[in-house]
Each structure stands twice: as structure tokens, then as C-alpha cells.
Amino acid sequence: MRTWEKDPQAVLDWMFDWSNWLAAGESISGTPVVTVDSGLTKDSQSNTTTKVTCWLSGGTLGATYKVACRITTNQGRTDERTIAIRVTDR
């Protein structure tokens, strides 16, 4: 799992890029599900046919939070990726 850093006052976008995983002609369908550990706030999310972006804010200094993104494709495949966000002064 990849870990990223975020300042507790920052409001930043985090992107899950599925383009290398998707087969030719395959795309994200429906609404992806982005879940965030309690204590970190998901302000919004959006997606294209190959990427999911979520905006995150808050968090407690020193804490690490998991953010998971689950998609379903137009070919019926489902996958989930998780990253960790460590809140630190930057």
C-alpha cells in the first residue's frame, strides 16, 4: 500500500488511475465507491472513464488513514485499490 502525506489544513485531490489496468475498450462504469477512514473527510469525488479523483480534507496530526477506491467496469470486472494518507505538518 502506498503512503502519501497531507497537512491537516490542506484540502487536496487524490487520483486513482486505472488506465494501465483496464483492457482495450474497457472503462469505469457506474459510480465508483471511495471510502475513507473516520477522521479524514471526503469532500467530493468525480471520475472519467479511466480515473477516479477524490478531494480530502482534515485529519489528525500524526494519524494515518486508509482511502479505498472500488470500481466496476463495463466488462463486469470489479477491483479495489487502497492508499494510506499520513497527516503531517508540511
PDB file of N, CA, C and O in Angstrom:
ATOM      1  N   MET A   1       0.842  -1.165   0.000  1.00  0.00           N
ATOM      2  CA  MET A   1       0.000   0.000   0.000  1.00  0.00           C
ATOM      3  C   MET A   1       0.896   1.239   0.000  1.00  0.00           C
ATOM      4  O   MET A   1       1.826   1.346   0.800  1.00  0.00           O
ATOM      5  N   ARG A   2       0.616   2.136  -0.872  1.00  0.00           N
ATOM      6  CA  ARG A   2       1.403   3.364  -0.993  1.00  0.00           C
ATOM      7  C   ARG A   2       0.937   4.389   0.030  1.00  0.00           C
ATOM      8  O   ARG A   2      -0.263   4.534   0.262  1.00  0.00           O
ATOM      9  N   THR A   3       1.891   5.113   0.652  1.00  0.00           N
ATOM     10  CA  THR A   3       1.568   6.127   1.657  1.00  0.00           C
ATOM     11  C   THR A   3       1.905   7.513   1.119  1.00  0.00           C
ATOM     12  O   THR A   3       2.982   7.733   0.563  1.00  0.00           O
ATOM     13  N   TRP A   4       0.975   8.437   1.293  1.00  0.00           N
ATOM     14  CA  TRP A   4       1.132   9.823   0.883  1.00  0.00           C
ATOM     15  C   TRP A   4       1.017  10.710   2.114  1.00  0.00           C
ATOM     16  O   TRP A   4       0.424  10.307   3.115  1.00  0.00           O
ATOM     17  N   GLU A   5       1.577  11.913   2.049  1.00  0.00           N
ATOM     18  CA  GLU A   5       1.497  12.845   3.176  1.00  0.00           C
ATOM     19  C   GLU A   5       0.559  13.999   2.857  1.00  0.00           C
ATOM     20  O   GLU A   5       0.432  14.425   1.709  1.00  0.00           O
ATOM     21  N   LYS A   6      -0.097  14.496   3.905  1.00  0.00           N
ATOM     22  CA  LYS A   6      -1.042  15.588   3.790  1.00  0.00           C
ATOM     23  C   LYS A   6      -0.976  16.436   5.049  1.00  0.00           C
ATOM     24  O   LYS A   6      -0.923  15.891   6.151  1.00  0.00           O
ATOM     25  N   ASP A   7      -0.977  17.746   4.913  1.00  0.00           N
ATOM     26  CA  ASP A   7      -1.045  18.653   6.053  1.00  0.00           C
ATOM     27  C   ASP A   7      -2.480  18.648   6.591  1.00  0.00           C
ATOM     28  O   ASP A   7      -3.418  18.527   5.803  1.00  0.00           O
ATOM     29  N   PRO A   8      -2.681  18.775   7.909  1.00  0.00           N
ATOM     30  CA  PRO A   8      -4.042  18.737   8.446  1.00  0.00           C
ATOM     31  C   PRO A   8      -4.932  19.874   7.934  1.00  0.00           C
ATOM     32  O   PRO A   8      -6.156  19.748   7.954  1.00  0.00           O
ATOM     33  N   GLN A   9      -4.341  20.975   7.480  1.00  0.00           N
ATOM     34  CA  GLN A   9      -5.126  22.102   6.976  1.00  0.00           C
ATOM     35  C   GLN A   9      -5.350  22.043   5.459  1.00  0.00           C
ATOM     36  O   GLN A   9      -6.124  22.832   4.916  1.00  0.00           O
ATOM     37  N   ALA A  10      -4.688  21.130   4.791  1.00  0.00           N
ATOM     38  CA  ALA A  10      -4.770  21.054   3.330  1.00  0.00           C
ATOM     39  C   ALA A  10      -6.070  20.406   2.873  1.00  0.00           C
ATOM     40  O   ALA A  10      -6.604  19.513   3.530  1.00  0.00           O
ATOM     41  N   VAL A  11      -6.563  20.873   1.738  1.00  0.00           N
ATOM     42  CA  VAL A  11      -7.672  20.247   1.021  1.00  0.00           C
ATOM     43  C   VAL A  11      -7.100  19.894  -0.347  1.00  0.00           C
ATOM     44  O   VAL A  11      -6.855  20.775  -1.171  1.00  0.00           O
ATOM     45  N   LEU A  12      -6.887  18.590  -0.583  1.00  0.00           N
ATOM     46  CA  LEU A  12      -6.165  18.151  -1.772  1.00  0.00           C
ATOM     47  C   LEU A  12      -6.926  17.066  -2.530  1.00  0.00           C
ATOM     48  O   LEU A  12      -7.748  16.342  -1.968  1.00  0.00           O
ATOM     49  N   ASP A  13      -6.623  16.981  -3.822  1.00  0.00           N
ATOM     50  CA  ASP A  13      -7.210  15.931  -4.650  1.00  0.00           C
ATOM     51  C   ASP A  13      -6.243  14.750  -4.745  1.00  0.00           C
ATOM     52  O   ASP A  13      -5.028  14.927  -4.835  1.00  0.00           O
ATOM     53  N   TRP A  14      -6.814  13.539  -4.723  1.00  0.00           N
ATOM     54  CA  TRP A  14      -6.045  12.291  -4.836  1.00  0.00           C
ATOM     55  C   TRP A  14      -6.657  11.495  -5.971  1.00  0.00           C
ATOM     56  O   TRP A  14      -7.872  11.300  -6.012  1.00  0.00           O
ATOM     57  N   MET A  15      -5.824  11.033  -6.895  1.00  0.00           N
ATOM     58  CA  MET A  15      -6.324  10.349  -8.077  1.00  0.00           C
ATOM     59  C   MET A  15      -5.948   8.868  -8.078  1.00  0.00           C
ATOM     60  O   MET A  15      -4.811   8.490  -7.794  1.00  0.00           O
ATOM     61  N   PHE A  16      -6.929   8.058  -8.403  1.00  0.00           N
ATOM     62  CA  PHE A  16      -6.728   6.633  -8.638  1.00  0.00           C
ATOM     63  C   PHE A  16      -6.800   6.440 -10.154  1.00  0.00           C
ATOM     64  O   PHE A  16      -7.864   6.598 -10.753  1.00  0.00           O
ATOM     65  N   ASP A  17      -5.682   6.103 -10.762  1.00  0.00           N
ATOM     66  CA  ASP A  17      -5.590   5.963 -12.217  1.00  0.00           C
ATOM     67  C   ASP A  17      -5.640   4.478 -12.570  1.00  0.00           C
ATOM     68  O   ASP A  17      -4.730   3.718 -12.236  1.00  0.00           O
ATOM     69  N   TRP A  18      -6.699   4.081 -13.241  1.00  0.00           N
ATOM     70  CA  TRP A  18      -6.914   2.680 -13.600  1.00  0.00           C
ATOM     71  C   TRP A  18      -6.521   2.384 -15.041  1.00  0.00           C
ATOM     72  O   TRP A  18      -6.686   1.251 -15.493  1.00  0.00           O
ATOM     73  N   SER A  19      -6.000   3.376 -15.785  1.00  0.00           N
ATOM     74  CA  SER A  19      -5.781   3.223 -17.220  1.00  0.00           C
ATOM     75  C   SER A  19      -4.845   2.062 -17.574  1.00  0.00           C
ATOM     76  O   SER A  19      -5.064   1.400 -18.589  1.00  0.00           O
ATOM     77  N   ASN A  20      -3.818   1.796 -16.776  1.00  0.00           N
ATOM     78  CA  ASN A  20      -2.910   0.679 -17.069  1.00  0.00           C
ATOM     79  C   ASN A  20      -3.520  -0.680 -16.769  1.00  0.00           C
ATOM     80  O   ASN A  20      -3.064  -1.691 -17.303  1.00  0.00           O
ATOM     81  N   TRP A  21      -4.542  -0.724 -15.924  1.00  0.00           N
ATOM     82  CA  TRP A  21      -5.185  -1.980 -15.542  1.00  0.00           C
ATOM     83  C   TRP A  21      -6.324  -2.355 -16.498  1.00  0.00           C
ATOM     84  O   TRP A  21      -6.581  -3.536 -16.732  1.00  0.00           O
ATOM     85  N   LEU A  22      -6.992  -1.357 -17.040  1.00  0.00           N
ATOM     86  CA  LEU A  22      -8.140  -1.603 -17.909  1.00  0.00           C
ATOM     87  C   LEU A  22      -7.705  -2.211 -19.243  1.00  0.00           C
ATOM     88  O   LEU A  22      -6.682  -1.823 -19.808  1.00  0.00           O
ATOM     89  N   ALA A  23      -8.485  -3.158 -19.735  1.00  0.00           N
ATOM     90  CA  ALA A  23      -8.216  -3.773 -21.037  1.00  0.00           C
ATOM     91  C   ALA A  23      -8.652  -2.826 -22.159  1.00  0.00           C
ATOM     92  O   ALA A  23      -9.381  -1.864 -21.919  1.00  0.00           O
ATOM     93  N   ALA A  24      -8.210  -3.099 -23.356  1.00  0.00           N
ATOM     94  CA  ALA A  24      -8.615  -2.295 -24.510  1.00  0.00           C
ATOM     95  C   ALA A  24     -10.140  -2.292 -24.618  1.00  0.00           C
ATOM     96  O   ALA A  24     -10.772  -3.348 -24.590  1.00  0.00           O
ATOM     97  N   GLY A  25     -10.722  -1.104 -24.739  1.00  0.00           N
ATOM     98  CA  GLY A  25     -12.173  -0.973 -24.850  1.00  0.00           C
ATOM     99  C   GLY A  25     -12.913  -1.017 -23.529  1.00  0.00           C
ATOM    100  O   GLY A  25     -14.133  -0.857 -23.505  1.00  0.00           O
ATOM    101  N   GLU A  26     -12.203  -1.232 -22.423  1.00  0.00           N
ATOM    102  CA  GLU A  26     -12.830  -1.313 -21.109  1.00  0.00           C
ATOM    103  C   GLU A  26     -12.796   0.051 -20.432  1.00  0.00           C
ATOM    104  O   GLU A  26     -11.850   0.817 -20.615  1.00  0.00           O
ATOM    105  N   SER A  27     -13.826   0.351 -19.654  1.00  0.00           N
ATOM    106  CA  SER A  27     -13.886   1.635 -18.958  1.00  0.00           C
ATOM    107  C   SER A  27     -14.619   1.483 -17.630  1.00  0.00           C
ATOM    108  O   SER A  27     -15.319   0.498 -17.398  1.00  0.00           O
ATOM    109  N   ILE A  28     -14.445   2.473 -16.770  1.00  0.00           N
ATOM    110  CA  ILE A  28     -15.170   2.509 -15.500  1.00  0.00           C
ATOM    111  C   ILE A  28     -16.632   2.780 -15.812  1.00  0.00           C
ATOM    112  O   ILE A  28     -16.951   3.673 -16.598  1.00  0.00           O
ATOM    113  N   SER A  29     -17.517   2.009 -15.198  1.00  0.00           N
ATOM    114  CA  SER A  29     -18.946   2.235 -15.401  1.00  0.00           C
ATOM    115  C   SER A  29     -19.610   2.468 -14.054  1.00  0.00           C
ATOM    116  O   SER A  29     -19.097   2.045 -13.018  1.00  0.00           O
ATOM    117  N   GLY A  30     -20.728   3.128 -14.072  1.00  0.00           N
ATOM    118  CA  GLY A  30     -21.426   3.428 -12.826  1.00  0.00           C
ATOM    119  C   GLY A  30     -20.633   4.414 -11.988  1.00  0.00           C
ATOM    120  O   GLY A  30     -19.772   5.133 -12.496  1.00  0.00           O
ATOM    121  N   THR A  31     -20.936   4.437 -10.697  1.00  0.00           N
ATOM    122  CA  THR A  31     -20.275   5.355  -9.778  1.00  0.00           C
ATOM    123  C   THR A  31     -19.276   4.583  -8.921  1.00  0.00           C
ATOM    124  O   THR A  31     -19.670   3.682  -8.180  1.00  0.00           O
ATOM    125  N   PRO A  32     -17.999   4.920  -9.011  1.00  0.00           N
ATOM    126  CA  PRO A  32     -17.012   4.275  -8.143  1.00  0.00           C
ATOM    127  C   PRO A  32     -17.325   4.563  -6.670  1.00  0.00           C
ATOM    128  O   PRO A  32     -17.954   5.569  -6.344  1.00  0.00           O
ATOM    129  N   VAL A  33     -16.879   3.670  -5.797  1.00  0.00           N
ATOM    130  CA  VAL A  33     -17.098   3.840  -4.358  1.00  0.00           C
ATOM    131  C   VAL A  33     -15.753   4.168  -3.716  1.00  0.00           C
ATOM    132  O   VAL A  33     -14.825   3.359  -3.746  1.00  0.00           O
ATOM    133  N   VAL A  34     -15.658   5.369  -3.132  1.00  0.00           N
ATOM    134  CA  VAL A  34     -14.459   5.785  -2.416  1.00  0.00           C
ATOM    135  C   VAL A  34     -14.803   5.841  -0.936  1.00  0.00           C
ATOM    136  O   VAL A  34     -15.694   6.585  -0.527  1.00  0.00           O
ATOM    137  N   THR A  35     -14.091   5.049  -0.132  1.00  0.00           N
ATOM    138  CA  THR A  35     -14.322   5.040   1.307  1.00  0.00           C
ATOM    139  C   THR A  35     -13.087   5.573   2.011  1.00  0.00           C
ATOM    140  O   THR A  35     -11.955   5.331   1.591  1.00  0.00           O
ATOM    141  N   VAL A  36     -13.330   6.305   3.092  1.00  0.00           N
ATOM    142  CA  VAL A  36     -12.273   6.992   3.826  1.00  0.00           C
ATOM    143  C   VAL A  36     -12.417   6.658   5.300  1.00  0.00           C
ATOM    144  O   VAL A  36     -13.525   6.691   5.837  1.00  0.00           O
ATOM    145  N   ASP A  37     -11.304   6.333   5.965  1.00  0.00           N
ATOM    146  CA  ASP A  37     -11.335   6.085   7.407  1.00  0.00           C
ATOM    147  C   ASP A  37     -11.910   7.292   8.146  1.00  0.00           C
ATOM    148  O   ASP A  37     -11.738   8.437   7.728  1.00  0.00           O
ATOM    149  N   SER A  38     -12.592   7.013   9.247  1.00  0.00           N
ATOM    150  CA  SER A  38     -13.136   8.061  10.101  1.00  0.00           C
ATOM    151  C   SER A  38     -12.023   8.985  10.581  1.00  0.00           C
ATOM    152  O   SER A  38     -10.955   8.527  10.985  1.00  0.00           O
ATOM    153  N   GLY A  39     -12.282  10.281  10.534  1.00  0.00           N
ATOM    154  CA  GLY A  39     -11.302  11.275  10.950  1.00  0.00           C
ATOM    155  C   GLY A  39     -10.758  12.077   9.789  1.00  0.00           C
ATOM    156  O   GLY A  39     -10.303  13.207   9.966  1.00  0.00           O
ATOM    157  N   LEU A  40     -10.804  11.496   8.599  1.00  0.00           N
ATOM    158  CA  LEU A  40     -10.437  12.184   7.366  1.00  0.00           C
ATOM    159  C   LEU A  40     -11.747  12.421   6.615  1.00  0.00           C
ATOM    160  O   LEU A  40     -12.639  11.575   6.661  1.00  0.00           O
ATOM    161  N   THR A  41     -11.879  13.555   5.926  1.00  0.00           N
ATOM    162  CA  THR A  41     -13.138  13.896   5.273  1.00  0.00           C
ATOM    163  C   THR A  41     -13.013  13.807   3.763  1.00  0.00           C
ATOM    164  O   THR A  41     -12.100  14.384   3.173  1.00  0.00           O
ATOM    165  N   LYS A  42     -13.942  13.076   3.134  1.00  0.00           N
ATOM    166  CA  LYS A  42     -14.046  13.067   1.674  1.00  0.00           C
ATOM    167  C   LYS A  42     -15.009  14.179   1.305  1.00  0.00           C
ATOM    168  O   LYS A  42     -16.208  14.080   1.566  1.00  0.00           O
ATOM    169  N   ASP A  43     -14.486  15.245   0.696  1.00  0.00           N
ATOM    170  CA  ASP A  43     -15.313  16.394   0.345  1.00  0.00           C
ATOM    171  C   ASP A  43     -16.113  16.162  -0.928  1.00  0.00           C
ATOM    172  O   ASP A  43     -17.266  16.584  -1.024  1.00  0.00           O
ATOM    173  N   SER A  44     -15.511  15.495  -1.902  1.00  0.00           N
ATOM    174  CA  SER A  44     -16.207  15.201  -3.158  1.00  0.00           C
ATOM    175  C   SER A  44     -15.425  14.149  -3.924  1.00  0.00           C
ATOM    176  O   SER A  44     -14.298  13.804  -3.569  1.00  0.00           O
ATOM    177  N   GLN A  45     -16.045  13.648  -4.979  1.00  0.00           N
ATOM    178  CA  GLN A  45     -15.357  12.719  -5.869  1.00  0.00           C
ATOM    179  C   GLN A  45     -15.931  12.877  -7.265  1.00  0.00           C
ATOM    180  O   GLN A  45     -17.075  13.297  -7.442  1.00  0.00           O
ATOM    181  N   SER A  46     -15.112  12.531  -8.255  1.00  0.00           N
ATOM    182  CA  SER A  46     -15.539  12.547  -9.647  1.00  0.00           C
ATOM    183  C   SER A  46     -14.752  11.474 -10.388  1.00  0.00           C
ATOM    184  O   SER A  46     -13.769  10.944  -9.870  1.00  0.00           O
ATOM    185  N   ASN A  47     -15.190  11.158 -11.602  1.00  0.00           N
ATOM    186  CA  ASN A  47     -14.433  10.169 -12.371  1.00  0.00           C
ATOM    187  C   ASN A  47     -14.577  10.407 -13.861  1.00  0.00           C
ATOM    188  O   ASN A  47     -15.522  11.041 -14.330  1.00  0.00           O
ATOM    189  N   THR A  48     -13.608   9.878 -14.584  1.00  0.00           N
ATOM    190  CA  THR A  48     -13.664   9.790 -16.034  1.00  0.00           C
ATOM    191  C   THR A  48     -13.835   8.312 -16.350  1.00  0.00           C
ATOM    192  O   THR A  48     -14.188   7.529 -15.469  1.00  0.00           O
ATOM    193  N   THR A  49     -13.595   7.931 -17.568  1.00  0.00           N
ATOM    194  CA  THR A  49     -13.716   6.510 -17.927  1.00  0.00           C
ATOM    195  C   THR A  49     -12.522   5.692 -17.456  1.00  0.00           C
ATOM    196  O   THR A  49     -12.560   4.462 -17.504  1.00  0.00           O
ATOM    197  N   THR A  50     -11.432   6.373 -16.989  1.00  0.00           N
ATOM    198  CA  THR A  50     -10.228   5.650 -16.567  1.00  0.00           C
ATOM    199  C   THR A  50      -9.666   6.086 -15.215  1.00  0.00           C
ATOM    200  O   THR A  50      -8.763   5.432 -14.694  1.00  0.00           O
ATOM    201  N   LYS A  51     -10.176   7.175 -14.631  1.00  0.00           N
ATOM    202  CA  LYS A  51      -9.608   7.714 -13.394  1.00  0.00           C
ATOM    203  C   LYS A  51     -10.704   8.133 -12.424  1.00  0.00           C
ATOM    204  O   LYS A  51     -11.794   8.543 -12.823  1.00  0.00           O
ATOM    205  N   VAL A  52     -10.380   8.017 -11.125  1.00  0.00           N
ATOM    206  CA  VAL A  52     -11.282   8.471 -10.062  1.00  0.00           C
ATOM    207  C   VAL A  52     -10.507   9.472  -9.218  1.00  0.00           C
ATOM    208  O   VAL A  52      -9.387   9.196  -8.789  1.00  0.00           O
ATOM    209  N   THR A  53     -11.104  10.633  -8.980  1.00  0.00           N
ATOM    210  CA  THR A  53     -10.478  11.675  -8.170  1.00  0.00           C
ATOM    211  C   THR A  53     -11.354  11.965  -6.967  1.00  0.00           C
ATOM    212  O   THR A  53     -12.566  12.130  -7.100  1.00  0.00           O
ATOM    213  N   CYS A  54     -10.736  12.029  -5.778  1.00  0.00           N
ATOM    214  CA  CYS A  54     -11.480  12.424  -4.580  1.00  0.00           C
ATOM    215  C   CYS A  54     -10.718  13.563  -3.894  1.00  0.00           C
ATOM    216  O   CYS A  54      -9.488  13.603  -3.895  1.00  0.00           O
ATOM    217  N   TRP A  55     -11.480  14.475  -3.315  1.00  0.00           N
ATOM    218  CA  TRP A  55     -10.916  15.602  -2.569  1.00  0.00           C
ATOM    219  C   TRP A  55     -11.023  15.280  -1.094  1.00  0.00           C
ATOM    220  O   TRP A  55     -12.094  14.921  -0.605  1.00  0.00           O
ATOM    221  N   LEU A  56      -9.895  15.411  -0.374  1.00  0.00           N
ATOM    222  CA  LEU A  56      -9.828  15.060   1.042  1.00  0.00           C
ATOM    223  C   LEU A  56      -9.400  16.259   1.862  1.00  0.00           C
ATOM    224  O   LEU A  56      -8.578  17.068   1.429  1.00  0.00           O
ATOM    225  N   SER A  57      -9.976  16.361   3.066  1.00  0.00           N
ATOM    226  CA  SER A  57      -9.599  17.422   3.995  1.00  0.00           C
ATOM    227  C   SER A  57      -9.561  16.858   5.411  1.00  0.00           C
ATOM    228  O   SER A  57     -10.029  15.749   5.669  1.00  0.00           O
ATOM    229  N   GLY A  58      -8.992  17.650   6.323  1.00  0.00           N
ATOM    230  CA  GLY A  58      -8.969  17.280   7.730  1.00  0.00           C
ATOM    231  C   GLY A  58      -7.914  16.256   8.068  1.00  0.00           C
ATOM    232  O   GLY A  58      -6.891  16.129   7.395  1.00  0.00           O
ATOM    233  N   GLY A  59      -8.194  15.533   9.130  1.00  0.00           N
ATOM    234  CA  GLY A  59      -7.250  14.552   9.644  1.00  0.00           C
ATOM    235  C   GLY A  59      -6.541  15.077  10.874  1.00  0.00           C
ATOM    236  O   GLY A  59      -6.417  16.287  11.065  1.00  0.00           O
ATOM    237  N   THR A  60      -6.078  14.167  11.702  1.00  0.00           N
ATOM    238  CA  THR A  60      -5.382  14.491  12.942  1.00  0.00           C
ATOM    239  C   THR A  60      -3.884  14.336  12.741  1.00  0.00           C
ATOM    240  O   THR A  60      -3.416  13.324  12.219  1.00  0.00           O
ATOM    241  N   LEU A  61      -3.145  15.338  13.158  1.00  0.00           N
ATOM    242  CA  LEU A  61      -1.698  15.326  13.029  1.00  0.00           C
ATOM    243  C   LEU A  61      -1.127  14.036  13.614  1.00  0.00           C
ATOM    244  O   LEU A  61      -1.438  13.678  14.750  1.00  0.00           O
ATOM    245  N   GLY A  62      -0.298  13.341  12.848  1.00  0.00           N
ATOM    246  CA  GLY A  62       0.323  12.095  13.290  1.00  0.00           C
ATOM    247  C   GLY A  62      -0.452  10.837  12.944  1.00  0.00           C
ATOM    248  O   GLY A  62       0.089   9.735  13.043  1.00  0.00           O
ATOM    249  N   ALA A  63      -1.703  10.975  12.541  1.00  0.00           N
ATOM    250  CA  ALA A  63      -2.533   9.811  12.215  1.00  0.00           C
ATOM    251  C   ALA A  63      -2.344   9.404  10.759  1.00  0.00           C
ATOM    252  O   ALA A  63      -1.979  10.221   9.913  1.00  0.00           O
ATOM    253  N   THR A  64      -2.602   8.121  10.480  1.00  0.00           N
ATOM    254  CA  THR A  64      -2.579   7.601   9.117  1.00  0.00           C
ATOM    255  C   THR A  64      -3.951   7.008   8.819  1.00  0.00           C
ATOM    256  O   THR A  64      -4.511   6.264   9.623  1.00  0.00           O
ATOM    257  N   TYR A  65      -4.476   7.349   7.657  1.00  0.00           N
ATOM    258  CA  TYR A  65      -5.823   6.940   7.260  1.00  0.00           C
ATOM    259  C   TYR A  65      -5.767   6.150   5.959  1.00  0.00           C
ATOM    260  O   TYR A  65      -4.929   6.413   5.096  1.00  0.00           O
ATOM    261  N   LYS A  66      -6.667   5.179   5.825  1.00  0.00           N
ATOM    262  CA  LYS A  66      -6.791   4.427   4.584  1.00  0.00           C
ATOM    263  C   LYS A  66      -7.896   5.044   3.729  1.00  0.00           C
ATOM    264  O   LYS A  66      -8.947   5.444   4.229  1.00  0.00           O
ATOM    265  N   VAL A  67      -7.628   5.107   2.430  1.00  0.00           N
ATOM    266  CA  VAL A  67      -8.607   5.564   1.453  1.00  0.00           C
ATOM    267  C   VAL A  67      -8.689   4.484   0.381  1.00  0.00           C
ATOM    268  O   VAL A  67      -7.686   4.157  -0.253  1.00  0.00           O
ATOM    269  N   ALA A  68      -9.871   3.934   0.180  1.00  0.00           N
ATOM    270  CA  ALA A  68     -10.053   2.843  -0.780  1.00  0.00           C
ATOM    271  C   ALA A  68     -10.959   3.301  -1.921  1.00  0.00           C
ATOM    272  O   ALA A  68     -11.911   4.056  -1.719  1.00  0.00           O
ATOM    273  N   CYS A  69     -10.642   2.831  -3.108  1.00  0.00           N
ATOM    274  CA  CYS A  69     -11.440   3.137  -4.297  1.00  0.00           C
ATOM    275  C   CYS A  69     -11.799   1.828  -4.992  1.00  0.00           C
ATOM    276  O   CYS A  69     -10.922   1.059  -5.387  1.00  0.00           O
ATOM    277  N   ARG A  70     -13.108   1.585  -5.136  1.00  0.00           N
ATOM    278  CA  ARG A  70     -13.578   0.360  -5.794  1.00  0.00           C
ATOM    279  C   ARG A  70     -14.337   0.740  -7.059  1.00  0.00           C
ATOM    280  O   ARG A  70     -15.214   1.603  -7.039  1.00  0.00           O
ATOM    281  N   ILE A  71     -13.986   0.088  -8.147  1.00  0.00           N
ATOM    282  CA  ILE A  71     -14.663   0.345  -9.413  1.00  0.00           C
ATOM    283  C   ILE A  71     -15.262  -0.940  -9.972  1.00  0.00           C
ATOM    284  O   ILE A  71     -14.874  -2.050  -9.607  1.00  0.00           O
ATOM    285  N   THR A  72     -16.222  -0.744 -10.869  1.00  0.00           N
ATOM    286  CA  THR A  72     -16.751  -1.809 -11.706  1.00  0.00           C
ATOM    287  C   THR A  72     -16.606  -1.323 -13.139  1.00  0.00           C
ATOM    288  O   THR A  72     -16.793  -0.140 -13.424  1.00  0.00           O
ATOM    289  N   THR A  73     -16.273  -2.234 -14.035  1.00  0.00           N
ATOM    290  CA  THR A  73     -16.051  -1.832 -15.423  1.00  0.00           C
ATOM    291  C   THR A  73     -17.228  -2.231 -16.310  1.00  0.00           C
ATOM    292  O   THR A  73     -18.113  -2.986 -15.910  1.00  0.00           O
ATOM    293  N   ASN A  74     -17.202  -1.697 -17.520  1.00  0.00           N
ATOM    294  CA  ASN A  74     -18.249  -2.042 -18.481  1.00  0.00           C
ATOM    295  C   ASN A  74     -18.168  -3.496 -18.941  1.00  0.00           C
ATOM    296  O   ASN A  74     -19.058  -3.976 -19.643  1.00  0.00           O
ATOM    297  N   GLN A  75     -17.103  -4.197 -18.548  1.00  0.00           N
ATOM    298  CA  GLN A  75     -16.982  -5.633 -18.856  1.00  0.00           C
ATOM    299  C   GLN A  75     -17.261  -6.499 -17.639  1.00  0.00           C
ATOM    300  O   GLN A  75     -17.029  -7.708 -17.666  1.00  0.00           O
ATOM    301  N   GLY A  76     -17.767  -5.876 -16.556  1.00  0.00           N
ATOM    302  CA  GLY A  76     -18.191  -6.625 -15.383  1.00  0.00           C
ATOM    303  C   GLY A  76     -17.103  -6.952 -14.378  1.00  0.00           C
ATOM    304  O   GLY A  76     -17.356  -7.668 -13.409  1.00  0.00           O
ATOM    305  N   ARG A  77     -15.886  -6.438 -14.590  1.00  0.00           N
ATOM    306  CA  ARG A  77     -14.825  -6.680 -13.606  1.00  0.00           C
ATOM    307  C   ARG A  77     -14.920  -5.655 -12.489  1.00  0.00           C
ATOM    308  O   ARG A  77     -15.339  -4.518 -12.707  1.00  0.00           O
ATOM    309  N   THR A  78     -14.523  -6.073 -11.274  1.00  0.00           N
ATOM    310  CA  THR A  78     -14.501  -5.197 -10.107  1.00  0.00           C
ATOM    311  C   THR A  78     -13.122  -5.277  -9.477  1.00  0.00           C
ATOM    312  O   THR A  78     -12.541  -6.358  -9.374  1.00  0.00           O
ATOM    313  N   ASP A  79     -12.592  -4.121  -9.051  1.00  0.00           N
ATOM    314  CA  ASP A  79     -11.302  -4.102  -8.368  1.00  0.00           C
ATOM    315  C   ASP A  79     -11.312  -2.977  -7.348  1.00  0.00           C
ATOM    316  O   ASP A  79     -12.125  -2.055  -7.424  1.00  0.00           O
ATOM    317  N   GLU A  80     -10.400  -3.065  -6.396  1.00  0.00           N
ATOM    318  CA  GLU A  80     -10.281  -2.049  -5.357  1.00  0.00           C
ATOM    319  C   GLU A  80      -8.811  -1.773  -5.102  1.00  0.00           C
ATOM    320  O   GLU A  80      -7.993  -2.693  -5.064  1.00  0.00           O
ATOM    321  N   ARG A  81      -8.483  -0.507  -4.929  1.00  0.00           N
ATOM    322  CA  ARG A  81      -7.129  -0.067  -4.585  1.00  0.00           C
ATOM    323  C   ARG A  81      -7.207   0.759  -3.317  1.00  0.00           C
ATOM    324  O   ARG A  81      -8.170   1.499  -3.114  1.00  0.00           O
ATOM    325  N   THR A  82      -6.198   0.637  -2.459  1.00  0.00           N
ATOM    326  CA  THR A  82      -6.168   1.366  -1.195  1.00  0.00           C
ATOM    327  C   THR A  82      -4.841   2.096  -1.072  1.00  0.00           C
ATOM    328  O   THR A  82      -3.780   1.549  -1.375  1.00  0.00           O
ATOM    329  N   ILE A  83      -4.921   3.344  -0.620  1.00  0.00           N
ATOM    330  CA  ILE A  83      -3.729   4.121  -0.296  1.00  0.00           C
ATOM    331  C   ILE A  83      -3.817   4.546   1.153  1.00  0.00           C
ATOM    332  O   ILE A  83      -4.885   4.494   1.763  1.00  0.00           O
ATOM    333  N   ALA A  84      -2.688   4.966   1.702  1.00  0.00           N
ATOM    334  CA  ALA A  84      -2.647   5.488   3.070  1.00  0.00           C
ATOM    335  C   ALA A  84      -2.276   6.970   2.995  1.00  0.00           C
ATOM    336  O   ALA A  84      -1.398   7.366   2.228  1.00  0.00           O
ATOM    337  N   ILE A  85      -2.959   7.773   3.802  1.00  0.00           N
ATOM    338  CA  ILE A  85      -2.670   9.199   3.908  1.00  0.00           C
ATOM    339  C   ILE A  85      -2.174   9.463   5.329  1.00  0.00           C
ATOM    340  O   ILE A  85      -2.917   9.288   6.294  1.00  0.00           O
ATOM    341  N   ARG A  86      -0.914   9.884   5.452  1.00  0.00           N
ATOM    342  CA  ARG A  86      -0.344  10.234   6.766  1.00  0.00           C
ATOM    343  C   ARG A  86      -0.420  11.741   6.924  1.00  0.00           C
ATOM    344  O   ARG A  86       0.048  12.490   6.066  1.00  0.00           O
ATOM    345  N   VAL A  87      -1.014  12.182   8.029  1.00  0.00           N
ATOM    346  CA  VAL A  87      -1.188  13.607   8.268  1.00  0.00           C
ATOM    347  C   VAL A  87       0.036  14.117   9.038  1.00  0.00           C
ATOM    348  O   VAL A  87       0.347  13.652  10.135  1.00  0.00           O
ATOM    349  N   THR A  88       0.711  15.083   8.426  1.00  0.00           N
ATOM    350  CA  THR A  88       1.945  15.623   8.982  1.00  0.00           C
ATOM    351  C   THR A  88       2.048  17.110   8.653  1.00  0.00           C
ATOM    352  O   THR A  88       1.491  17.558   7.652  1.00  0.00           O
ATOM    353  N   ASP A  89       2.747  17.872   9.474  1.00  0.00           N
ATOM    354  CA  ASP A  89       2.989  19.277   9.151  1.00  0.00           C
ATOM    355  C   ASP A  89       3.873  19.339   7.914  1.00  0.00           C
ATOM    356  O   ASP A  89       4.891  18.651   7.834  1.00  0.00           O
ATOM    357  N   ARG A  90       3.493  20.142   6.981  1.00  0.00           N
ATOM    358  CA  ARG A  90       4.277  20.269   5.737  1.00  0.00           C
ATOM    359  C   ARG A  90       4.611  21.717   5.497  1.00  0.00           C
ATOM    360  O   ARG A  90       5.265  22.044   4.506  1.00  0.00           O
TER     361      ARG A  90
END
